[in-house]
Amino acid sequence: MEASSGSAVVLVLIFAALILLTLFLFVKRGSKGVFGNRFFLFGALIALVIFFVIARVPMIGYYQSIFKEAPYSFSELRSIVFKYGEKDKLLNQYNSATGEYQYLNKKDSLVKTEVNFTATDMLYLHRKAAELGFWDFPSNEVSKDTTRFAGAKPLRYYIEFNYKEKSKKVTFDVDFDGNVQLKEANLRLIDEIMHVLSDARDRQKK
């Protein structure tokens, strides 16, 4: 990833604005008034070309991430398994196939309940995984350094997407000392899963 999705969106919007400005000046060329000045049109064209040359890599990457297809079809998605907690015990667990969900509440009590994902929930996460490049994540993103957090226990996450023929499994530690963009993509996917899980739980409480 050459840039974050936020900065890539800004670049795309600027490029779109330059295109619109160029088209406007082209339509107005030769007309009376300041907008009919052909030098403005020429300047806008030059700015458009220069901006595209400079920003083409993040913009192309952004569009590729949007339209990139997952290596597996959504119709073959069977379940999503999500676990997290201290490295030696992932007590927070969810399995979309069974709906079984257990988590530690604010009082450190283990709560067991049932939460069911809808087809829309599954499709959303399937697409988010593709967008963030989940299938390219290393399976093992764990940290062996136990000295950096002064006795604290950084969280570990386990994500598993199960399809008809294959599965993708990733174990990720928040203190994983790896590529920054890779860590950011992991955390974004984790946030998406937790958000969908929280919404599904709240929805079923009503």
N, CA and C of each residue as an Amber inpcrd file, in Angstrom:
protein
   618
   0.8280000  -1.1840000   0.0000000   0.0000000   0.0000000   0.0000000
   0.8700000   1.2430000   0.0000000   0.7300000   2.0920000  -0.9870000
   1.5860000   3.2540000  -1.1120000   1.1110000   4.4060000  -0.2460000
  -0.1550000   4.3970000   0.1390000  -0.6930000   5.4520000   0.9860000
  -1.9030000   4.9010000   1.6970000  -2.2710000   5.5670000   2.7810000
  -3.4640000   5.1280000   3.4780000  -4.6750000   5.3950000   2.6070000
  -5.7620000   4.6660000   2.8800000  -6.9630000   4.8510000   2.0670000
  -7.4990000   6.2650000   2.1790000  -7.3250000   6.8960000   3.3470000
  -7.8120000   8.2650000   3.5280000  -7.0980000   9.2430000   2.6180000
  -5.7680000   9.1830000   2.5780000  -5.0080000  10.0930000   1.7200000
  -5.2540000   9.7860000   0.2530000  -5.4540000   8.4890000  -0.0690000
  -5.7300000   8.1110000  -1.4590000  -7.0600000   8.7030000  -1.9180000
  -8.0470000   8.7040000  -1.0480000  -9.3500000   9.2860000  -1.3820000
  -9.2070000  10.7760000  -1.6630000  -8.4120000  11.4730000  -0.8420000
  -8.1850000  12.9100000  -1.0400000  -7.5450000  13.1570000  -2.4110000
  -6.5570000  12.3350000  -2.7680000  -5.8970000  12.4790000  -4.0650000
  -6.8760000  12.2590000  -5.2180000  -7.7380000  11.2470000  -5.0690000
  -8.7450000  10.9670000  -6.0970000  -9.6930000  12.1500000  -6.2550000
 -10.1100000  12.7440000  -5.1370000 -11.0270000  13.8880000  -5.1800000
 -10.3670000  15.0970000  -5.8410000  -9.0930000  15.3240000  -5.5320000
  -8.3770000  16.4390000  -6.1630000  -8.2690000  16.2090000  -7.6650000
  -7.9420000  14.9820000  -8.0460000  -7.8180000  14.6530000  -9.4730000
  -9.1550000  14.8450000 -10.1920000 -10.2470000  14.4350000  -9.5420000
 -11.5790000  14.6080000 -10.1250000 -11.9060000  16.0870000 -10.2840000
 -11.5190000  16.8780000  -9.2820000 -11.7750000  18.3220000  -9.3530000
 -10.9930000  18.9570000 -10.5100000  -9.7630000  18.5160000 -10.7150000
  -8.9630000  19.0350000 -11.8270000  -9.5710000  18.6630000 -13.1740000
 -10.1010000  17.4390000 -13.2610000 -10.7580000  17.0170000 -14.5050000
 -11.9770000  17.8860000 -14.7900000 -12.7910000  18.1130000 -13.7520000
 -13.9950000  18.9370000 -13.9200000 -13.6330000  20.3780000 -14.3050000
 -12.5840000  20.9060000 -13.6670000 -12.1450000  22.2630000 -13.9820000
 -11.6810000  22.3490000 -15.4360000 -10.9250000  21.3350000 -15.8720000
 -10.4300000  21.3130000 -17.2520000 -11.5830000  21.2390000 -18.2520000
 -12.5580000  20.3910000 -17.9640000 -13.7260000  20.2730000 -18.8400000
 -14.5090000  21.5830000 -18.8950000 -14.6430000  22.2300000 -17.7480000
 -15.3640000  23.5040000 -17.6870000 -14.6600000  24.5630000 -18.5350000
 -13.3300000  24.6450000 -18.3860000 -12.5690000  25.6280000 -19.1510000
 -12.5770000  25.3040000 -20.6440000 -12.6310000  23.9960000 -20.9720000
 -12.6880000  23.5910000 -22.3770000 -14.0000000  24.0540000 -23.0140000
 -15.1010000  23.8890000 -22.2710000 -16.4120000  24.3170000 -22.7670000
 -16.4550000  25.8360000 -22.9240000 -15.7840000  26.5280000 -22.0060000
 -15.8150000  27.9900000 -22.0040000 -14.7580000  28.6300000 -22.9040000
 -13.9160000  27.8050000 -23.5290000 -12.8130000  28.3540000 -24.3120000
 -13.3350000  29.3000000 -25.4040000 -12.6750000  30.3980000 -25.5460000
 -13.0470000  31.3590000 -26.5800000 -14.2080000  32.2590000 -26.2080000
 -14.8800000  31.9790000 -25.0990000 -16.0000000  32.8310000 -24.6960000
 -15.4670000  34.0800000 -24.0080000 -16.3290000  35.0470000 -23.8260000
 -15.9200000  36.2680000 -23.1670000 -15.7730000  36.0300000 -21.6720000
 -14.9160000  36.7950000 -21.0680000 -14.7320000  36.6680000 -19.6350000
 -13.4660000  35.8990000 -19.2930000 -13.1610000  35.8750000 -17.9900000
 -11.9090000  35.2890000 -17.5260000 -11.8230000  33.7900000 -17.8100000
 -12.9630000  33.0910000 -17.7670000 -12.9360000  31.6450000 -17.9710000
 -12.7240000  31.2580000 -19.4350000 -12.8610000  32.2250000 -20.3340000
 -12.6460000  31.9430000 -21.7410000 -11.1860000  32.0420000 -22.1500000
 -10.3350000  32.4230000 -21.2150000  -8.9090000  32.5660000 -21.4950000
  -8.2820000  31.1890000 -21.7430000  -7.7010000  31.0330000 -22.9400000
  -7.1310000  29.7350000 -23.3070000  -5.9010000  29.3900000 -22.4570000
  -5.2480000  30.4120000 -21.9010000  -4.0960000  30.1400000 -21.0530000
  -4.5260000  29.4040000 -19.7710000  -5.7250000  29.7150000 -19.2700000
  -6.2460000  29.0040000 -18.1070000  -6.4690000  27.5300000 -18.4350000
  -7.0230000  27.2970000 -19.6320000  -7.2550000  25.9140000 -20.0640000
  -5.9350000  25.1600000 -20.1960000  -4.9630000  25.8190000 -20.7960000
  -3.6470000  25.1970000 -20.9540000  -3.0250000  24.8950000 -19.5850000
  -3.1540000  25.8550000 -18.6680000  -2.6070000  25.6710000 -17.3230000
  -3.2820000  24.5170000 -16.5850000  -4.6010000  24.4180000 -16.7480000
  -5.3480000  23.3380000 -16.0900000  -4.9270000  21.9740000 -16.6440000
  -4.7120000  21.9080000 -17.9650000  -4.2690000  20.6530000 -18.5800000
  -2.8960000  20.2390000 -18.0670000  -1.9940000  21.2130000 -17.9700000
  -0.6470000  20.9390000 -17.4560000  -0.7250000  20.4520000 -16.0020000
  -1.5400000  21.1360000 -15.1930000  -1.6960000  20.7570000 -13.7820000
  -2.2730000  19.3490000 -13.6640000  -3.2250000  19.0370000 -14.5360000
  -3.8570000  17.7150000 -14.5270000  -2.8350000  16.6210000 -14.8230000
  -2.0150000  16.8520000 -15.8480000  -1.0080000  15.8680000 -16.2370000
   0.0440000  15.6950000 -15.1330000   0.5320000  16.8040000 -14.5960000
   1.5580000  16.7450000 -13.5430000   1.0220000  16.0370000 -12.3020000
  -0.2130000  16.3750000 -11.9180000  -0.7970000  15.7580000 -10.7290000
  -0.9530000  14.2510000 -10.9280000  -1.3930000  13.8610000 -12.1260000
  -1.5750000  12.4250000 -12.3890000  -0.2490000  11.6850000 -12.3180000
   0.8150000  12.2800000 -12.8790000   2.1310000  11.6440000 -12.8550000
   2.6090000  11.4590000 -11.4150000   2.3890000  12.4740000 -10.5840000
   2.8590000  12.4170000  -9.2000000   2.0230000  11.4570000  -8.3500000
   0.6990000  11.4990000  -8.5490000  -0.2050000  10.7680000  -7.6380000
  -0.7870000   9.4880000  -8.2240000  -0.3140000   9.0650000  -9.3900000
  -0.9550000   7.9190000 -10.0540000  -0.8350000   6.6190000  -9.2560000
   0.2830000   6.4070000  -8.5660000   0.4860000   5.1350000  -7.8490000
  -0.5410000   4.9340000  -6.7300000  -0.6970000   5.8920000  -5.7910000
  -1.7110000   5.6960000  -4.7500000  -3.1310000   5.6650000  -5.2840000
  -3.4150000   6.4570000  -6.3430000  -4.7720000   6.4660000  -6.8870000
  -5.1080000   5.1340000  -7.5530000  -4.1720000   4.6020000  -8.3210000
  -4.3990000   3.3080000  -8.9740000  -4.5360000   2.2160000  -7.9220000
  -3.6960000   2.2870000  -6.8860000  -3.7790000   1.3080000  -5.8080000
  -5.1200000   1.3610000  -5.0990000  -5.6580000   2.5820000  -4.9400000
  -6.9610000   2.7400000  -4.2890000  -8.0630000   2.0700000  -5.0970000
  -8.0700000   2.3210000  -6.4070000  -9.0990000   1.7060000  -7.2490000
  -8.9240000   0.1950000  -7.3510000  -7.6880000  -0.2750000  -7.3340000
  -7.4570000  -1.7180000  -7.3580000  -7.9890000  -2.3670000  -6.0920000
  -7.8410000  -1.6730000  -4.9550000  -8.3370000  -2.2300000  -3.6920000
  -9.8620000  -2.2970000  -3.6780000 -10.5120000  -1.3530000  -4.3690000
 -11.9710000  -1.3390000  -4.4080000 -12.5010000  -2.4880000  -5.2520000
 -11.8870000  -2.6780000  -6.4090000 -12.4220000  -3.6460000  -7.3620000
 -11.7270000  -5.0100000  -7.3010000 -10.7610000  -5.1310000  -6.4080000
 -10.0470000  -6.4000000  -6.3040000 -10.9880000  -7.5050000  -5.8480000
 -10.9600000  -8.5980000  -6.5550000 -11.8150000  -9.7300000  -6.2140000
 -11.1180000 -10.6360000  -5.2050000 -11.8790000 -11.1850000  -4.2930000
 -11.3400000 -12.1730000  -3.3700000 -11.0110000 -13.4330000  -4.1590000
 -10.0010000 -14.1870000  -3.7150000  -9.6510000 -15.4130000  -4.4330000
 -10.7190000 -16.4920000  -4.3120000 -11.6370000 -16.3010000  -3.3690000
 -12.7200000 -17.2590000  -3.1800000 -14.0560000 -16.5480000  -3.3630000
 -15.0160000 -17.2610000  -3.8820000 -16.3370000 -16.6860000  -4.1150000
 -17.1180000 -16.5910000  -2.8060000 -17.8910000 -15.5130000  -2.6830000
 -18.7130000 -15.3630000  -1.4790000 -19.6950000 -16.5210000  -1.3280000
 -20.1510000 -17.0620000  -2.4390000 -21.1070000 -18.1760000  -2.3800000
 -20.5090000 -19.4030000  -1.7080000 -19.1700000 -19.4520000  -1.6060000
 -18.5130000 -20.5970000  -0.9840000 -18.1070000 -20.3290000   0.4670000
 -18.3760000 -19.1100000   0.9490000 -18.0300000 -18.7740000   2.3340000
 -18.9130000 -19.5410000   3.3050000 -18.2840000 -20.2650000   4.2080000
 -19.0230000 -21.0910000   5.1680000 -19.0680000 -20.4780000   6.5710000
 -17.9600000 -19.9200000   7.0150000 -17.9630000 -19.3730000   8.3760000
 -16.7830000 -18.4370000   8.5890000 -16.9250000 -17.6280000   9.6140000
 -15.8450000 -16.7550000  10.0680000 -15.6260000 -17.0400000  11.5500000
 -14.3810000 -17.3010000  11.9080000 -14.0190000 -17.5380000  13.3020000
 -13.1240000 -16.3890000  13.7500000 -13.4300000 -15.8480000  14.9200000
 -12.6960000 -14.6870000  15.4240000 -12.4220000 -14.8890000  16.9060000
 -11.1480000 -14.7810000  17.2940000 -10.7650000 -14.9430000  18.6980000
  -9.7670000 -13.8520000  19.0770000  -9.8000000 -13.4650000  20.3450000
  -8.8010000 -12.5170000  20.8090000  -8.7000000 -12.5570000  22.3270000
  -7.5860000 -12.0580000  22.8250000  -7.3390000 -12.0390000  24.2620000
  -5.8530000 -12.0720000  24.5300000  -5.4990000 -12.4180000  25.7720000
  -4.0880000 -12.5550000  26.0980000  -3.4920000 -13.6920000  25.2790000
  -2.1960000 -13.5980000  25.0200000  -1.5680000 -14.5180000  24.0890000
  -1.7110000 -15.9910000  24.4780000  -1.7270000 -16.2690000  25.7740000
  -1.8010000 -17.6590000  26.2060000  -3.2320000 -18.1600000  26.3860000
  -4.2140000 -17.2610000  26.2200000  -5.6070000 -17.6840000  26.3770000
  -6.5390000 -16.7090000  25.6530000  -7.0190000 -17.1440000  24.5060000
  -7.9350000 -16.3160000  23.7140000  -9.3660000 -16.5900000  24.1800000
  -9.7570000 -15.9410000  25.2710000 -11.0520000 -16.2340000  25.8890000
 -12.2290000 -15.6440000  25.1180000 -11.9870000 -14.5600000  24.3920000
 -13.0500000 -13.9540000  23.5880000 -13.1180000 -14.6850000  22.2480000
 -14.2450000 -15.3050000  21.9610000 -14.3410000 -16.1480000  20.7720000
 -15.7170000 -16.0360000  20.1200000 -15.7030000 -16.0870000  18.7780000
 -16.9600000 -16.1030000  18.0330000 -16.8280000 -17.0210000  16.8230000
 -17.8840000 -17.7830000  16.5640000 -17.9380000 -18.6720000  15.4030000
 -19.2700000 -18.4400000  14.7050000 -19.2160000 -17.9050000  13.4920000
 -20.4580000 -17.5670000  12.7790000 -21.2430000 -18.8100000  12.3710000
 -20.5630000 -19.9570000  12.2760000 -21.2600000 -21.1800000  11.8700000
 -22.2410000 -21.6440000  12.9350000 -21.8700000 -21.4760000  14.1870000
 -22.7190000 -21.9200000  15.3050000 -23.4180000 -20.7530000  15.9960000
 -22.8870000 -19.5320000  15.8070000 -23.4290000 -18.3680000  16.5040000
 -22.9200000 -18.2570000  17.9280000 -22.0790000 -19.1880000  18.3500000
 -21.5730000 -19.1700000  19.7210000 -20.5960000 -18.0050000  19.9170000
 -20.8590000 -17.2300000  20.9500000 -20.0440000 -16.0510000  21.2290000
 -19.8050000 -15.9590000  22.7250000 -18.5470000 -15.9330000  23.1060000
 -18.1970000 -15.7370000  24.4970000 -17.1780000 -14.6090000  24.6060000
 -17.3300000 -13.8130000  25.6660000 -16.4410000 -12.6660000  25.8180000
 -16.3420000 -12.2860000  27.2820000 -15.2490000 -11.6350000  27.6290000
 -15.0580000 -11.1330000  28.9810000 -15.6990000  -9.7590000  29.0880000
 -16.5790000  -9.5750000  30.0670000 -17.1990000  -8.2640000  30.2450000
 -16.2940000  -7.3700000  31.0940000 -16.7880000  -6.1930000  31.4400000
 -15.9790000  -5.2280000  32.1790000 -15.6000000  -5.7180000  33.5680000
 -16.3400000  -6.7140000  34.0760000 -16.0350000  -7.2730000  35.3960000
 -15.1660000  -8.5280000  35.2950000 -14.6470000  -8.7740000  34.0990000
 -13.8100000  -9.9490000  33.8310000 -14.5600000 -11.2540000  34.0380000
 -15.8680000 -11.1960000  33.8550000 -16.6820000 -12.4120000  33.9040000
 -16.8860000 -12.9040000  32.4810000 -16.8100000 -14.2100000  32.2790000
 -16.9750000 -14.7740000  30.9500000 -18.4620000 -14.9320000  30.6360000
 -18.9140000 -14.2130000  29.6190000 -20.3180000 -14.2410000  29.2080000
 -20.4420000 -15.1070000  27.9610000 -21.4090000 -16.0090000  27.9610000
 -21.6530000 -16.8690000  26.8020000 -23.0430000 -16.5730000  26.2520000
 -23.1090000 -16.3240000  24.9710000 -24.3800000 -15.9900000  24.3400000
 -24.3650000 -16.4820000  22.8940000 -25.4100000 -16.1490000  22.1610000
 -25.4850000 -16.5370000  20.7540000 -25.7500000 -15.3070000  19.9040000
 -24.9470000 -15.1330000  18.8850000 -25.0820000 -14.0040000  17.9670000
 -25.0100000 -14.5540000  16.5510000 -25.9940000 -14.2160000  15.7460000
 -26.0400000 -14.7370000  14.3820000 -25.7710000 -13.6290000  13.3630000
 -24.8120000 -13.8840000  12.5020000 -24.5470000 -12.9620000  11.4030000
 -25.5800000 -13.1790000  10.2980000 -26.0100000 -12.0850000   9.6870000
 -26.8760000 -12.1860000   8.5200000 -26.0040000 -12.3930000   7.2760000
 -26.6480000 -12.7110000   6.1680000 -25.9150000 -12.8510000   4.9130000
 -25.2410000 -11.5270000   4.5430000 -25.8870000 -10.4230000   4.8850000
 -25.3170000  -9.1050000   4.6180000 -24.0540000  -8.8830000   5.4380000
 -24.0830000  -9.3100000   6.6950000 -22.8930000  -9.2090000   7.5450000
 -21.7280000  -9.9910000   6.9550000 -22.0050000 -11.1970000   6.5150000
 -20.9660000 -12.0690000   5.9630000 -20.4050000 -11.4860000   4.6610000
 -21.2990000 -10.9720000   3.8180000 -20.8660000 -10.3880000   2.5480000
 -19.9970000  -9.1620000   2.7990000 -20.3930000  -8.3450000   3.7530000
 -19.6280000  -7.1410000   4.0760000 -18.2050000  -7.5020000   4.5000000
 -18.0680000  -8.4850000   5.3900000 -16.7510000  -8.8720000   5.8740000
 -15.9350000  -9.5790000   4.7860000 -16.6150000 -10.3340000   3.9570000
 -15.9520000 -10.9780000   2.8230000 -15.3230000  -9.9110000   1.9110000
 -16.0670000  -8.8540000   1.6350000 -15.5700000  -7.7910000   0.7670000
 -14.4850000  -6.9690000   1.4500000 -14.6430000  -6.7180000   2.7560000
 -13.6340000  -5.9670000   3.4900000 -12.3160000  -6.7260000   3.5260000
 -12.4060000  -8.0450000   3.7120000 -11.1970000  -8.8670000   3.7250000
 -10.4700000  -8.7550000   2.3930000 -11.2280000  -8.7680000   1.2980000
 -10.6270000  -8.6400000  -0.0310000 -10.0170000  -7.2500000  -0.2060000
 -10.7380000  -6.2340000   0.2180000 -10.2770000  -4.8520000   0.0710000
  -8.9720000  -4.6180000   0.8220000  -8.8420000  -5.2100000   2.0120000
  -7.6680000  -4.9900000   2.8490000  -6.5350000  -5.9700000   2.5620000
  -6.7630000  -6.8880000   1.6340000  -5.7110000  -7.8230000   1.2530000
  -5.4930000  -8.9510000   2.2350000  -6.5570000  -9.3730000   2.9230000
  -6.4470000 -10.4120000   3.9520000  -5.7920000 -11.6850000   3.4270000
  -6.0760000 -12.0440000   2.1810000  -5.5480000 -13.3050000   1.6460000
  -4.0480000 -13.2290000   1.3800000  -3.4930000 -12.0290000   1.4550000
  -2.0490000 -11.8680000   1.3040000  -1.3470000 -11.7120000   2.6520000
  -2.1090000 -11.6610000   3.7590000  -1.4900000 -11.5410000   5.0720000
  -0.6800000 -12.8100000   5.3770000   0.4740000 -12.6730000   6.0200000
   1.1760000 -13.8690000   6.5140000   0.3100000 -14.5680000   7.5600000
   0.3800000 -15.8670000   7.6170000  -0.4270000 -16.6140000   8.5920000
   0.0540000 -16.3810000  10.0160000   1.3490000 -16.1380000  10.1530000
   1.9480000 -15.9900000  11.4720000   2.5190000 -14.5850000  11.6330000
   1.7970000 -13.7350000  12.3680000   2.2480000 -12.3710000  12.6350000
   2.3400000 -12.1790000  14.1430000   3.1410000 -13.0050000  14.7810000
   3.2550000 -12.9820000  16.2350000   4.5930000 -12.3930000  16.6540000
   4.6190000 -11.8830000  17.8750000   5.8220000 -11.2880000  18.4290000
   6.3790000 -12.1850000  19.5190000   7.6890000 -12.3560000  19.5060000
   8.3560000 -13.1590000  20.5360000   9.0170000 -12.2920000  21.5940000
   8.9210000 -10.9780000  21.4180000   9.5210000 -10.0420000  22.3630000
   8.6020000  -9.8640000  23.5570000   9.0490000 -10.2880000  24.7250000
   8.2200000 -10.1820000  25.9390000   8.7040000  -9.0710000  26.8690000
   9.6250000  -8.2430000  26.3960000  10.2220000  -7.2350000  27.2770000
   9.7350000  -5.8240000  27.0060000   9.0600000  -5.6190000  25.8940000
   8.7470000  -4.2530000  25.4720000   7.6120000  -3.6040000  26.2440000
   6.7620000  -4.3910000  26.8890000   5.5590000  -3.8100000  27.5040000
   5.5710000  -3.8420000  29.0280000   6.7330000  -4.0300000  29.6120000
   6.9100000  -3.9230000  31.0690000   5.8620000  -4.7140000  31.8480000
   5.7110000  -5.9730000  31.5100000   4.7850000  -6.8280000  32.2590000
   3.3810000  -6.8650000  31.7050000   3.0160000  -5.9070000  30.8430000
   1.6740000  -5.9080000  30.2490000   1.5840000  -7.0370000  29.2240000
   0.3670000  -7.4620000  28.9650000   0.1510000  -8.5550000  28.0280000
  -0.6020000  -8.0430000  26.8010000   0.1220000  -7.7640000  25.7120000
  -0.5300000  -7.2780000  24.4850000  -1.5040000  -8.3140000  23.9480000
  -2.5370000  -7.8390000  23.3000000  -3.5590000  -8.7360000  22.7740000
  -3.0780000  -9.5130000  21.5510000  -3.6410000 -10.6930000  21.4200000
  -3.4340000 -11.5180000  20.2350000  -4.7940000 -11.7410000  19.5840000
  -4.8410000 -11.7060000  18.2530000  -6.0800000 -11.9250000  17.4990000
  -5.8990000 -13.0980000  16.5500000  -6.9660000 -13.8270000  16.3840000
  -6.9830000 -14.9470000  15.4450000  -8.1910000 -14.7800000  14.5310000
  -7.9320000 -14.7510000  13.2250000  -8.9980000 -14.5660000  12.2290000
  -8.9790000 -15.7410000  11.2680000 -10.1430000 -16.3080000  11.0390000
 -10.2390000 -17.4640000  10.1470000 -11.4590000 -17.3310000   9.2430000
 -11.2270000 -17.3480000   7.9390000 -12.3040000 -17.3500000   6.9530000
 -12.3380000 -18.7390000   6.3170000 -13.4470000 -19.4240000   6.4690000
 -13.5770000 -20.7780000   5.9440000 -14.4780000 -20.8100000   4.7130000
 -13.9280000 -21.3390000   3.6290000 -14.6810000 -21.4830000   2.3840000
 -14.8920000 -22.9730000   2.0940000 -15.5850000 -23.2490000   1.0510000
 -15.9480000 -24.6260000   0.7330000 -14.7280000 -25.5180000   0.5960000
 -13.6970000 -25.0280000  -0.0640000 -12.5200000 -25.8460000  -0.3370000
 -11.2940000 -25.4560000   0.4900000 -11.1920000 -24.1630000   0.8480000
  -9.9910000 -23.6980000   1.5270000 -10.3290000 -22.7770000   2.6920000
  -9.3210000 -22.5390000   3.5290000  -9.4620000 -21.6190000   4.6550000
  -8.2470000 -20.6990000   4.7070000  -8.4660000 -19.5140000   5.2330000
  -7.3680000 -18.5860000   5.4710000  -7.3440000 -18.2730000   6.9540000
  -6.1910000 -18.5240000   7.5990000  -6.0690000 -18.3330000   9.0380000
  -4.8900000 -17.4080000   9.3260000  -5.1400000 -16.4210000  10.1780000
  -4.0950000 -15.4560000  10.5260000  -4.0780000 -15.2450000  12.0360000
  -2.8920000 -15.3390000  12.6160000  -2.6970000 -15.0040000  14.0300000
  -1.8670000 -13.7310000  14.0860000  -2.3990000 -12.7270000  14.7670000
  -1.7780000 -11.4000000  14.7660000  -1.6490000 -10.8560000  16.1780000
  -0.4430000 -10.4400000  16.5540000  -0.1950000  -9.7850000  17.8320000
  -0.1220000  -8.2760000  17.6200000  -0.7310000  -7.5200000  18.5270000
  -0.7170000  -6.0630000  18.3660000   0.6880000  -5.4980000  18.4990000
   1.6070000  -6.2460000  19.1240000   2.9890000  -5.7900000  19.2260000
   3.8680000  -6.4200000  18.1530000   3.2460000  -6.9510000  17.1190000
   3.9930000  -7.5300000  16.0050000   4.8810000  -6.4700000  15.3670000
   6.1720000  -6.7590000  15.2760000   7.1340000  -5.7970000  14.7530000
   7.3290000  -6.0390000  13.2630000   6.3090000  -5.6780000  12.4990000
   6.3560000  -5.9130000  11.0630000   6.0720000  -4.6510000  10.2820000
   5.7890000  -4.8260000   9.0110000   5.4830000  -3.7200000   8.1200000
   4.3200000  -2.8860000   8.6540000   4.4790000  -1.5630000   8.6540000
   3.4740000  -0.6660000   9.2370000   2.1410000  -0.7740000   8.5020000
   2.1900000  -0.8080000   7.1590000   0.9530000  -0.8990000   6.3850000
   0.2470000  -2.2290000   6.6230000   1.0290000  -3.2900000   6.7840000
   0.4610000  -4.6040000   7.0720000  -0.2290000  -4.6010000   8.4290000
   0.4030000  -4.0180000   9.4190000  -0.2000000  -3.9280000  10.7590000
  -1.4890000  -3.1130000  10.7140000  -1.4590000  -2.0070000   9.9710000
  -2.6440000  -1.1620000   9.8510000  -3.7940000  -1.9270000   9.2010000
  -3.4890000  -2.7160000   8.1670000  -4.5330000  -3.5020000   7.4960000
  -5.1130000  -4.5500000   8.4380000  -4.2760000  -5.1990000   9.2330000
  -4.7490000  -6.1570000  10.2250000  -5.6960000  -5.4940000  11.2130000
  -5.2880000  -4.3580000  11.7420000  -6.0910000  -3.6650000  12.7470000
  -7.4050000  -3.1720000  12.1720000  -7.3900000  -2.7530000  10.9110000
  -8.6280000  -2.2870000  10.2820000  -9.6160000  -3.4440000  10.1020000
  -9.1030000  -4.6040000   9.6940000  -9.9840000  -5.7580000   9.5370000
 -10.5340000  -6.1970000  10.8870000  -9.6970000  -6.1650000  11.9170000
 -10.1520000  -6.5040000  13.2690000 -11.2600000  -5.5560000  13.7080000
 -11.0650000  -4.2580000  13.4600000 -12.0900000  -3.2710000  13.8150000
 -13.3980000  -3.5390000  13.0720000 -13.3000000  -3.9160000  11.8100000
 -14.5050000  -4.2050000  11.0240000 -15.2480000  -5.4070000  11.6000000
 -14.5230000  -6.4580000  11.9340000 -15.1610000  -7.6550000  12.4910000
 -15.8250000  -7.3390000  13.8230000 -15.1210000  -6.6150000  14.6780000
 -15.6670000  -6.2800000  15.9960000 -16.8910000  -5.3740000  15.8600000
 -16.8510000  -4.4750000  14.8830000 -17.9800000  -3.5750000  14.6550000
 -19.2100000  -4.3570000  14.1980000 -19.0230000  -5.2670000  13.2410000
 -20.1390000  -6.0860000  12.7520000 -20.6720000  -6.9740000  13.8700000
 -19.7770000  -7.5310000  14.6700000 -20.1860000  -8.3920000  15.7800000
 -20.9780000  -7.6170000  16.8230000 -20.5140000  -6.4010000  17.1290000
 -21.2250000  -5.5620000  18.0980000 -22.6000000  -5.1590000  17.5840000
 -22.6790000  -4.8000000  16.2990000 -23.9660000  -4.4180000  15.7050000
 -24.9380000  -5.5870000  15.6970000 -24.4310000  -6.7870000  15.3800000
 -25.2780000  -7.9750000  15.3450000 -25.8160000  -8.2960000  16.7310000
 -24.9730000  -8.1420000  17.7340000 -25.3990000  -8.4080000  19.1160000
 -26.4650000  -7.3880000  19.5520000 -26.2330000  -6.1060000  19.2450000
 -27.1870000  -5.0640000  19.6120000 -28.5150000  -5.2670000  18.8680000
 -28.4270000  -5.6570000  17.6140000 -29.6170000  -5.8800000  16.7990000
 -30.5040000  -6.9780000  17.3790000 -29.8810000  -8.0100000  17.8970000
 -30.6270000  -9.1450000  18.4250000 -31.1600000  -8.9030000  19.8270000
 -30.6730000  -7.8480000  20.4750000 -31.1820000  -7.5030000  21.7930000
 -32.5240000  -6.7880000  21.7130000 -32.8110000  -6.2250000  20.5400000
 -34.0360000  -5.4390000  20.3710000 -35.2590000  -6.3510000  20.2500000
